């Protein structure tokens, strides 16, 4: 059986790398998770620290800029966007049946104060964890 490929995409790779970190804890045979960005990738220290706080090391996740060729190989494409602050990620309509939208705030664009930004990064780690659990149930059900 070929591997199912699940892409997590966020504008600058911060939230998608958190999703990949959480997904790396799942055991769904034949499934690979990969994070990617649509725009220039950033490594915010808060992203790494928030995940380290829960003992998930995402430092080795390399920012990856996704292509349409990659999307054609994916079984599921999870778009992680802040609808109020992020530029909309545009996916070719031919991939629309694969797309799942997650509305997750972008802490880098929502807070200027470092303490508020840190708290938001912690919150989105929790939000993404819950979304990953929902995705796990869906993927496990479709694998049966």
N, C-alpha and C positions, 0 to 999 in steps of 0.2 A: 504494500500500500504506500502510495506517495505521501509525503508530508503535506499537511494542510498548512498554509502560510497565512498568518494573521498579521496585518500591519496596523500599527498605532501611528497616527500622523497628527502632529501639531505644528503650528507655524514655525516655531523656533526650536523644537526638539525637547524643550524642558519637560512638558507634561507627558509627551510620548515616551520619554526615557523612564519616567516614573511608572507609567503603565507597563512597560517592558519589564521593569524591575519586579513589580507585583506579579506579573504573568509568569515570570521565571520560577515562581514558587508553586505553580500549578503542575499537576501531572495529568496531562491529557495526551495519551499515546498518539504519535503521528502528527503532532501539532507543533509548529515553530512560531514563535512570536518575535517580531522585529519592530523597533521604533524608527521613525524617520521624521524628517522635517520637510516642509515645502519651501521655506525661505532659509536664510542664513542661520546656521545652527549656533546656539549659545550654550555655554555651560555656566549656569548660575550656581555659586557655591551653596546657596540655600537649597537647591534641588538635591545636591549630594548630601548635605547635612540632614535634611528632613528624612531622607531614606535611611541614612546611617543610624538615625535615632531609633529606627525600628529594625535595625540589623539587616538591612538590605543594601548591599554595596552596588551602586550603579556607575561607579567611576570608570569601569572598563567598557561601558556602552558607548560606542563610537557614533558621533553624529553622522547621519546618513541622509543624503538628499535623494528623495524618491523620484522615480521616473514612471512614465506610463507603461513601460515594459514590465516594471516591478508590479504595478497594479494589476496587470493582466494575469499575473501568476497567483495573485492573492485570492483566498477564499472569502475573507472578510477584511474590510477596510474600515478601521475605526477612526473617525475624524474627531479630534479633540479641539474644540473651539470655544472661545468666549464670544458669544454672539454680539455683545455690546462693545468689545474692545479690539478683537482680532479682525484682521482682514479676512474675508471669507475664503476658505479653501475651495477652489473650484476643481471638481472632478469631472472628467468626461462622462456624458450621460450613459455611455455603454457600460460603465462600471456601477451604475446606480443601484442595481440589485444587490451588490456586495457591501454597500455603505451602511454603517451604523454611526449615528451622530451622538457625541457626548458633549453636553454643554458644561464645561468646567472653566471656572474663572481663570484669568491670566494674572497671577499675582504681580508679575513684572510691570503690568500696565494698570493695575488697580491701586497700588499703594506706593507712596513715596518714602514714607517713614520706614527705616529698616526693621523696626520692631513689628510694625503692622505687616510688612511684607513677609517677615519670617513666620508670623502666625498664619498668614494666608497659605504659605507653602506647606505648613503642617496640615492645614485644613484640606488642601487639594490632594495631599497624599491619602487622607482618609476617604475623600470623595472618590478618588480613582480606585482605591481598594474595593469599595462597594460595587463600583461598576465592573471591576474585574470578576468579582464573585458572580454577578449576574451573567456576564459573558461565559464564565466557566460552566454554569448550568446549561446555557443554550448550546455551547459546543459539545458538552458531554451528551446531551440529549440527541444531538444530530449525529454523533459518532456511533450511536447504537443501531 
